Amino acid sequence: MATEKKCACECCVHPVVIGEQVPNLSFEFYQAGKTGRMSLEDFKGRWLILFFYPADFTFVCPTELEDMANHYEEFKKQGAEIVSVSTDTVFVHKAWHDTSEAVGKIQFPMAADPQHRLSHAFGVHIEDEGIALRGSFVIDPEGKLKIIEVNDNGIGRNATELLRKLQAAKFVHEHGDKVCPANWHPGEDTLKPGMDLVGKI
């Protein structure tokens, strides 16, 4: 992975794009009653889902996070870790986790981004509000960005569809000469690009 950026301004100059190495940013997190510090480099060798949401103690956000929590074991079976991210502090994460039945289901790390370094680096920071858009980012074991999904903050996401996209990304990662067609699920037919397919699909 790339060297850690030193400030939010540097990250903001060029948000990471598909195929690029993600910056090795570090951040505080809350998980299972404890706080700590980790970096994106710590996930090298595994798939990583960065799941940005606007703010704790809001409305659509807990429904999304509960959905992710309910599918967490399925993501782990795919060799992936989930890290949720908002611009709140770890103390706010703990308070929300302790008081919300939905958020209390979360077992994955909840990253704190009060300095907006992560949200700037991934291009989801809303400058005049100080919060993030609903951005989902899938990063491969080499630290390269493979999937970006960004929603307006009034539109909730779907953990099942994100899991499907992860499975497709894994397949392509492991079978570089094949690609996944629309709505592909594991076990279904894939495609091998070549001149023999031109005009026949």
Helices and strands as residue ranges (DSSP letters): H 8-13, E 26-31, E 34-39, G 40-43, E 47-52, H 60-70, H 72-77, E 80-86, H 90-99, G 103-105, E 110-112, H 117-121, E 125-126, E 131-132, E 134-139, E 145-151, H 159-174, G 195-197
